[in-house]
Amino acid sequence: MAPRVVIPVDKNWEFRQSDKDDSQFLPVGQFPTNVHLDLLHNGLIPDPFIGKNELDVQWVGEAQWLYKTSFAGQSVPEGSKAILAFDGLDTFATVVLNGTTILETDNMFVPARIDVTSVLKEENELTISFDSAYLRGWKLVEKYPDHKWGVWNGDNSRLAVRKAQYHWGWDWGPALNTCGPWRPINLEIFDARLADLGFDSVVDKSLGFADVKATAEVEYVEGAADTVRFDISLEGEQVASETVAITSSAVTTSFHIDSPSLWYPVRYGKQPLYQVTVTLLREGEVIDEVTKKIGLRRAELVQRPLKDQPGTSFFFEVNNIPLYCGGSDWIPADNFIPRISRQKYFDWVKLVADGNQFMIRVWGGGIYEEQAFYDACDEYGILVWQDFMFGCGNYPAWPELLESIKAEAHENVKLLRHHPSIVIWAGNNEDYQYQESAGLTYDFGDKNPDNWLKTDFPARYIYEKILSDVCEELTPNTFYHPGSPWGAGRDTHDPTVGDIHQWNVWHGTQEKYQNFDSLIGRFVSEFGMEAFPSVKTIEAYLPLGKDDPDRYAQSSTVDFHNKADGHERRIALYLVENMQYAPNPLEQFIYSTQLMQAECLASAYRLWKRQWKGPGREYCGGALVWQINDCWPVTSWSIVDFYLRPKMAYFTVKREMAPVSVGITRREHRHPKDKYTRAFVDVKSQIEVWGSNLSLEDLTVDVVFRAWDVETGEQTYEKTQSATSLPENRSTEVAAFDVPVKTPGKGEENRTVVAAYLVRDGGQIARYVNWPEPLKYLHLQKPKALKAELTADFSAVKISAEVPVKGVALESEDDDVTFEDNLVDIVPGEVVTIAVRGAKEGTKIETRYLGMI
């Protein structure tokens, strides 16, 4: 009897196109890998992210590919077994070891473990043949003609294939259908091993103690192992230890932990992670060992009747703290997943945490993310909303596919369930909305799952039976939500229950973004606005960079790097409704789109957070912007581009989700002096002000109001409202008054900028500047004395101007120079200080603002 041996099968890999006779084997570029990465490594395809090269590599996804390697065999002791473990093969793969077919796969998300004891030799040849997922998908569509196939994004063939759906292309990403060994392959030799380690932890309502049930799944031959030891430690100090005799394949023990160190979301506490090490023993000898980190927290999704409004709440509560969950939706960070490093995952999640966001929603058209992603969320305190991998279509449900989906759900929930960051699993992305749009059958009152399979919406069986059952079995204390959006079987657009995707800005009715307060939902899990990425990002995908003739906003190459239908009209619509702009120079046009996006998204966060009004009045419990990231260099809804360069919206969202913020909106009130008159109408423009205190401390603040004439720069008003109470963890109305003007009745409201400041103990803790809208009507003055100066120690930039300036953006040619804040409104008599990193002697800081050109 010997310890388990794990040998990575990651050397000597070669590949070739198997449906081409003269194709030669070539070395892979890395491992794990996919075919596009290997073709790029060997210079056989152009970079699909450059120019329009995506079109030139479509043949790759329709070809067949063969991977092979050789590796030395290992001695397999009597009674032991040899297992080849495939963590992920993408997607239709046939695996042959030494001439024997050992595995055929059809699901990218299902790992496989194959006993090769009888096949293993001293020298071994392993080959993996990959068929075209795209073509196989169409064959399956033809095989099941009675299903009502239909999708948004990609094509129908993707619904038949259990593979990352965005590989078929989406309205923000290219069509690049990959294949290959995308996750590790290992040879294992053992007579006993730890097959799985799961936890069921419950933190008492008092938070005074936690009960942890740990279960180790043991695979062993008789006599190969006799006990399992469970050790729990925190920061190197042992907390508990139990040794349990093996009497079955499932070995369980329980721990009672008094005064546990609780895991909190970012800002609300620390993120301590208990280390649980499970050791498989035989007569005291270590046979196998597995370590996982867990966080102890009490997480609930609260859905209860509300005061004064219909429907139910939808908000998350962690360790008895109700949370307004501001955050973002997440797509895969690259079309070629194997090249995303662990560090890049941590960089992305840190950006989210640094941006005052609490939650990431892992969208259902990508992948069950790598462990590094969830590790980063655990460490930075970011809550995860985890979709299952179904999106935007009517999925089929033939028996073999259902079995594959059940295995997929079972394996991936087991892989991820220990992460404290995951607080909800959701069955799909927008599939119930597709059902409504296509008029498919859905009778919420019919609770017989067998009946669901007989309808033209059989995927209900997946979301409300298979996935629900798996979550109940494997992670019973994590909430399961049948889809996103979803609200108790009602219309998915119903704003009074569940979550909604609010796309009536940009899509749908294309509402003005100033109307977000009327587009509210109990939890808005998608909304967004497009903006161009940094000019550096555009130059990176233009074949000739700065010198490319297509380096202008409306060029065919720039258009190609925006996959949203109707993007030209919609970007133009929201620009022309809101501000003066010109398509050239490119840098100023990029600025205009980013200002538009920033104003739009900040407006949504500000107005919806206003409806977080305390216990019983959680009218909006969160907002997740579509989307935080990109999978390639593109113009999209992201607020940070492919190269991790934040757009200006990242900073306005960050300000809105600060612990304390202040909001202002304007409302026009028209009072006709007679029932039918158009000539004699009294028009009043009123300011409404509120404070949002997301901290857990009641605050008393002074509220300072100031106003300026946008054309002259003259300050026209100042008032202080002393000792204003802002109770903890809610938004509170502060004031309402007419827009202050010097001469009433002369239309000065339309040129008056109003600012509100929250001051505590003599220091400013929040600030917001409100402008008459639309901005395009303003006669903005170009400042003669706009200053943006680095401090002597290069740690900050100080900005000031003699007239009100809208949207001052700081820029540096040096990518190492980053700003803590950006896109700030400047008013006379005030200096705004922004922290900066990476600046040094010779660093040049440039500014851009609305009306500059």
JOHU-V833669 format. One record per backbone hydrogen bond with DSSP energy under -1.0 kcal/mol. NH is the residue of the N-H (numbers start at 1). CO is the residue of the C=O. E is the energy in kcal/mol with one decimal. If there is no record, write none. Layout:
NH;CO;E, NH;CO;E
This chain:
4;287;-3.2, 5;189;-2.7, 7;187;-3.1, 9;185;-2.8, 10;8;-1.0, 14;68;-2.6, 15;26;-2.2, 16;66;-1.8, 18;64;-1.3, 23;20;-1.7, 26;15;-2.3, 28;13;-1.7, 33;181;-2.4, 35;179;-2.6, 38;34;-1.8, 39;35;-2.5, 40;36;-2.5, 41;37;-2.3, 42;38;-1.6, 43;40;-1.5, 44;39;-2.8, 50;47;-1.8, 51;541;-3.6, 53;50;-2.3, 55;52;-1.8, 60;57;-1.4, 62;59;-1.2, 63;60;-1.1, 65;130;-2.2, 66;16;-2.9, 67;128;-2.7, 68;14;-2.4, 69;126;-2.1, 71;124;-1.8, 73;122;-4.1, 80;77;-2.5, 81;190;-2.8, 83;188;-3.1, 84;114;-2.7, 85;186;-3.3, 86;112;-3.3, 87;184;-2.7, 90;180;-2.6, 93;91;-1.1, 94;129;-2.1, 95;103;-3.2, 96;127;-2.8, 97;100;-2.8, 98;125;-2.8, 100;97;-2.0, 102;95;-2.6, 103;95;-1.3, 105;93;-2.8, 108;162;-2.8, 110;107;-1.4, 112;86;-2.8, 114;84;-2.5, 116;82;-2.9, 119;116;-1.1, 120;116;-2.3, 124;71;-2.3, 126;69;-2.8, 127;96;-2.8, 128;67;-3.0, 129;94;-2.7, 130;65;-3.5, 131;92;-2.5, 136;132;-2.5, 137;133;-2.1, 138;134;-1.5, 139;135;-1.8, 140;136;-1.9, 141;137;-2.0, 142;138;-2.2, 143;139;-1.6, 144;140;-1.3, 147;144;-1.1, 149;147;-1.6, 152;392;-2.4, 158;155;-1.7, 159;156;-1.2, 161;158;-1.5, 163;161;-1.6, 166;365;-2.2, 167;164;-1.5, 168;165;-1.7, 169;166;-2.1, 170;173;-1.7, 178;176;-1.0, 180;90;-2.4, 182;180;-1.5, 183;88;-1.6, 186;85;-2.3, 187;7;-2.9, 188;83;-3.2, 189;5;-2.3, 190;81;-2.0, 193;219;-2.6, 195;217;-2.8, 196;217;-1.2, 198;215;-2.7, 200;213;-2.3, 202;211;-2.5, 204;209;-2.4, 207;204;-2.2, 210;257;-2.4, 211;202;-2.6, 212;255;-2.8, 213;200;-2.3, 214;253;-2.7, 215;198;-2.7, 216;251;-3.2, 217;196;-2.5, 218;249;-3.5, 219;193;-2.5, 221;191;-2.0, 224;221;-2.5, 226;281;-2.8, 227;281;-1.7, 228;244;-2.7, 229;279;-2.7, 230;242;-3.7, 231;277;-2.5, 232;240;-3.0, 233;275;-2.4, 234;237;-2.7, 237;234;-1.9, 239;232;-3.8, 240;232;-1.7, 242;230;-2.4, 244;228;-3.1, 246;226;-2.6, 251;216;-2.9, 253;214;-2.2, 255;212;-2.8, 257;210;-3.2, 259;208;-3.2, 263;296;-2.9, 264;270;-2.4, 266;381;-3.0, 268;265;-1.5, 274;294;-2.5, 275;233;-2.8, 276;292;-3.2, 277;231;-2.7, 278;290;-3.1, 279;229;-2.6, 280;288;-3.1, 281;227;-2.8, 282;285;-2.0, 285;282;-2.1, 287;280;-3.4, 288;280;-1.2, 290;278;-2.3, 292;276;-2.3, 294;274;-2.7, 300;317;-2.5, 302;315;-3.4, 307;616;-3.0, 312;496;-2.1, 313;304;-2.7, 315;302;-1.5, 317;300;-2.7, 318;321;-2.1, 319;298;-3.3, 321;318;-1.7, 323;316;-2.8, 325;621;-2.1, 326;324;-1.5, 327;623;-2.3, 328;359;-2.2, 329;625;-2.6, 330;361;-3.3, 335;631;-1.2, 339;336;-1.6, 340;337;-2.4, 345;341;-1.8, 346;342;-2.0, 347;343;-2.5, 348;344;-2.5, 349;345;-2.4, 350;346;-2.4, 351;347;-1.8, 352;348;-1.6, 353;349;-2.5, 354;350;-3.3, 355;351;-1.2, 356;353;-1.5, 357;352;-1.8, 358;326;-3.4, 360;383;-2.7, 361;328;-2.3, 362;385;-3.1, 363;330;-2.1, 366;363;-1.3, 373;370;-1.2, 374;370;-1.1, 375;371;-2.9, 376;372;-2.2, 377;373;-1.9, 378;374;-2.8, 379;375;-2.3, 380;376;-2.6, 381;377;-1.3, 382;377;-2.1, 383;358;-3.3, 384;421;-3.5, 385;360;-2.8, 386;424;-2.8, 387;362;-2.1, 388;426;-2.7, 390;388;-2.1, 392;429;-2.8, 394;150;-2.0, 402;398;-2.2, 403;399;-2.0, 404;400;-1.9, 405;401;-2.6, 406;402;-2.4, 407;403;-2.2, 408;404;-2.4, 409;405;-2.7, 410;406;-2.5, 411;407;-2.7, 412;408;-2.2, 413;409;-2.4, 414;410;-1.8, 415;411;-1.8, 416;412;-1.5, 417;413;-2.2, 419;416;-1.9, 422;419;-1.1, 423;384;-2.2, 425;479;-2.5, 426;386;-2.7, 427;481;-2.3, 429;390;-2.2, 430;484;-2.8, 434;430;-2.1, 435;431;-2.2, 436;432;-2.0, 437;433;-2.6, 438;434;-2.7, 440;435;-2.3, 446;443;-1.7, 451;448;-1.2, 452;448;-1.0, 453;449;-1.1, 454;451;-1.2, 455;452;-1.4, 460;457;-1.5, 461;458;-1.9, 463;459;-2.0, 464;460;-3.0, 465;461;-1.1, 466;461;-2.2, 467;462;-2.8, 469;465;-2.6, 470;466;-2.3, 471;467;-2.3, 472;468;-2.3, 473;469;-2.1, 474;470;-2.8, 475;471;-2.4, 478;475;-2.0, 481;425;-2.9, 484;428;-1.4, 490;487;-2.3, 494;491;-2.2, 499;486;-1.7, 500;523;-2.4, 502;526;-2.8, 503;501;-1.2, 507;505;-1.1, 510;507;-2.2, 511;504;-4.3, 515;512;-1.9, 516;513;-1.3, 518;515;-2.0, 519;516;-1.6, 524;622;-2.5, 525;500;-2.0, 531;636;-2.1, 538;534;-1.8, 539;535;-2.6, 540;536;-1.3, 541;537;-1.0, 542;538;-1.4, 545;542;-2.0, 547;544;-1.8, 548;545;-1.8, 551;548;-1.7, 552;550;-2.3, 555;552;-1.7, 559;555;-2.5, 560;556;-2.0, 561;557;-1.3, 562;559;-1.3, 567;564;-1.6, 570;566;-2.2, 571;567;-2.8, 572;568;-2.0, 573;569;-2.6, 574;570;-2.3, 575;571;-2.2, 576;572;-3.1, 577;573;-1.9, 579;575;-2.8, 589;585;-1.9, 590;586;-2.8, 591;587;-2.1, 592;588;-2.3, 593;589;-2.2, 594;590;-2.4, 595;591;-2.8, 596;592;-2.3, 597;593;-2.5, 598;594;-2.6, 599;595;-2.8, 600;596;-2.4, 601;597;-2.8, 602;598;-2.2, 603;599;-1.9, 604;600;-1.8, 605;601;-2.4, 606;602;-2.8, 607;603;-2.7, 608;604;-2.6, 609;605;-2.4, 610;606;-1.1, 611;608;-1.5, 612;609;-1.8, 613;611;-1.1, 613;617;-2.1, 617;614;-2.7, 619;611;-1.4, 619;617;-1.9, 621;522;-3.8, 623;325;-1.7, 624;524;-2.8, 625;327;-2.5, 626;527;-3.7, 628;329;-2.8, 635;561;-3.2, 636;531;-1.0, 639;627;-1.2, 641;645;-2.5, 644;641;-2.3, 647;639;-2.8, 650;647;-1.2, 652;648;-1.5, 653;649;-2.7, 654;650;-1.8, 655;651;-2.1, 656;652;-2.1, 657;653;-2.0, 658;655;-1.4, 661;692;-2.3, 663;690;-2.9, 665;688;-2.0, 667;686;-2.4, 669;684;-3.6, 671;682;-2.8, 673;680;-3.0, 682;671;-2.6, 684;669;-3.0, 686;667;-3.3, 687;737;-3.8, 688;665;-2.6, 689;735;-3.0, 690;663;-2.1, 691;732;-2.7, 692;661;-3.0, 693;730;-2.7, 694;659;-3.0, 699;726;-2.5, 701;724;-2.9, 702;759;-2.8, 703;721;-2.8, 704;757;-2.5, 705;719;-3.4, 706;755;-2.2, 707;717;-1.9, 708;753;-2.1, 709;714;-2.6, 710;751;-3.3, 713;709;-2.7, 716;707;-2.4, 717;707;-1.2, 719;705;-2.3, 721;703;-3.3, 724;701;-3.7, 726;699;-3.3, 729;695;-1.9, 730;693;-1.8, 731;612;-2.7, 732;691;-3.1, 734;689;-3.1, 735;689;-1.7, 737;687;-2.0, 739;685;-3.2, 746;743;-1.2, 750;747;-1.4, 751;748;-2.1, 752;749;-1.2, 753;708;-2.6, 754;770;-2.3, 755;706;-2.9, 756;768;-2.5, 757;704;-2.1, 758;766;-2.2, 759;702;-2.9, 760;763;-3.0, 763;760;-2.4, 765;758;-3.0, 766;758;-1.2, 768;756;-2.0, 770;754;-3.7, 776;578;-1.1, 777;774;-1.6, 778;775;-1.6, 780;778;-1.4, 787;800;-2.9, 789;798;-2.3, 791;796;-2.5, 794;791;-2.0, 797;834;-2.9, 798;789;-2.7, 799;832;-2.8, 800;787;-1.8, 805;826;-2.8, 808;824;-3.2, 809;848;-3.3, 811;846;-2.5, 817;814;-1.6, 818;837;-2.3, 820;835;-2.6, 824;808;-2.0, 826;805;-2.5, 830;827;-1.1, 832;799;-2.5, 834;797;-2.7, 836;795;-2.4, 837;818;-2.8, 843;840;-2.5, 846;811;-2.6, 848;809;-1.5, 850;806;-2.3, 852;849;-1.7
